[in-house]
């Protein structure tokens, strides 16, 4: 998957000697969070839409240099790098730089997310499990071994949360043997945070809960 084919080169890059009028108009008529600023053709930073209220249209962009953030993506970034940059900078647009530091276009978050959800993890039929374990104890090789030892296809897995030394991993599996996979994860001390309705453990809990509710309502 070449993310570079999603570079948008129809959006402006403002020179630092220009006035802020163009930047203000850009933010006024778009929903983008940032815009790139260059000096003699080289990237120097971005201005953010959240600061637009303090921009003065007749002032030079360079008068707002102290507000600029150095937010950009190298041309050779992977799609995972780009998604991380979007999240870390709370941006919906990222300037893309060539090796010389010039802006050659932007990544638009909407386009990148649309590309992301077309990967096999999302498009292939299968079941989703969300498991958790201490960060020091889990491994992706172990996860793959648990799934494949139950004659089930591992479509993909990635960390979706990490806090207080516990990681949460979302796993997508091919159809079949899901209950066996779930039970094996438990034997390896993984907590199951989300799983299929076919999980026998969850079925047993529901049956016991239903029985208790009937007993209490007698």
Buried (B, 14 or more C-beta within 10 A) or exposed (E): EEBEEBBEEEBBBBBBEBBBBBBBEBBEEBEBBBBBBBBEEEBBBBBBBEBBEEBEEEEBBBEBBEBBEEBBBEEEBEBEEBBEBBEEBEBBBBBBBEEEEBBBBBBBBEBBEEBBEEEEBEEEEBBEBBBBBEEEEBEEEBBEBBBEEBEBBBBBBEEEEEEEEBBBBBBBBBEBBBBBBBBBBBEBEBEBBEBBEEBEEBEEEEEEEEEEEEEEEE
